[in-house]
Amino acid sequence: MSKLKILVVDDEPGYQREIKEYLSSCGFSVFTAGLPSAALKIINTEAIDIAIIDLRLPEMDGLTLMRKVREIDAEIGVIMISGHGDMQTVLHAMREGAIDFFPKPFNLMDIRLAIERTVKYIDLQNELSEIKTTCENLLEMMNQNSRIPLLGESPGMKEVFRLMSQVSPSRNTDVLIQGESGTGKELVARGIHYLGLGKEKVFFDVNCTAIPDSLFESEFFGHTRNAFTGALTDKKGRFEIANGGTLFLDEIGDLPLAMQAKLLRVLEERTVRKVGSNLDIPLNLRVIASTNKDLKALIESKLFREDLFYRLSRFPIYIPALRDRREDIAPLLELYNRHFSTALKKPYKKISEKSLNRLLTYQYPGNVRELKNMMEKAIILSDAQSRELNLNCFPELNLEACPPVGLVDEANLDLAGLEAMEMEMINCAMHKSGNNRTHAAALLKISRSSLNRRIEKHGLDYS
């Protein structure tokens, strides 16, 4: 507060002097001017924080002066005072951007309280502006470093962006990103890396489901020549490769328990030792883990170590499902529409109103990844003669209308009708699962072998 610079603009010397003496005694740096021209000179030479402006002044009125002040520096807070103000004038001043308005005579304590409110308002505006700038910079960076950028205007995604910007400078803070499959966990991890370290540092991603137990130490820690049969040369492990940058452990929930203990030791000690070596390699890197599983449920089932969970979740980030941030659906559809139209060398077509309405209410079990795949398929399926992407381009939207299994009114069907219904339900399930028979069987609540028998019985072809 003591560093605030306040400008008092009033052509009445008594008010000017009284306000200056009081605010100076409060610890503020106070400048005064009796004419708007003199006030503008001060604004141009001093970093004024708050201007207290009389409504009636020579040369120009206070509202005109306020506009000119804002043209010079839009962040200056303005408090209007007047001995002739009516309610209409007050409303006009507030609409023009005044933070507060006081009729003369006024209590100087009220002026100080108004200054304190104005400071809080300015701080809040600056904070919001900083968050907005950070989000814009993040999205721009993601555009530059990813084929498809991270995008979101919903409160949930803005919170994700805020957390990303907060943790990115802390280069040794481990991060745990949780969210359903397809929500963009890797994009968030890359965003944290690019914000904190930039593209000049390595971002190394590891799929934890793809490394067998027997190769864990060799793959993660590296090995020396002749450390074991087949080790013909020295090899760097994942940690050493990512040293100085970011190691991204994707699907950490699938890591077997035996590997979890070894991983925890490295995270705690921040050193790694190659298989066959006696030397410890110091690590200076950020570890980001992700999962689509409920790790606390896995802990209760004794499938995930509690100490590893708390080590990884020093800074947790949760990405909401797409169905929980529907305001992001339309921008994502437009983004992928333009992206795939260009990538597939197809003419850009708007989504029909009927299709868009259905797309905005679709559940997206596969989240953003499913939306992306739907748009790519829609552009491929689009009729060259059509000017829009209609419902025929989005077969998934029609599948949601399929009647649920077990709710068929059998009283209205003969055996042939039941056979036809079974075929229709199989078709729906196969389309919805992308012809994945295991997933389709789960949707139909039958075994995969039972589904195979029914497909064969009806002579259906999904090759």
Order of alpha helices (4+ residues) and beta strands (2+ residues): beta-alpha-beta-alpha-beta-alpha-beta-alpha-beta-alpha-alpha-beta-alpha-beta-alpha-beta-beta-alpha-beta-alpha-beta-beta-beta-alpha-alpha-beta-alpha-beta-alpha-alpha-beta-alpha-alpha-alpha-alpha
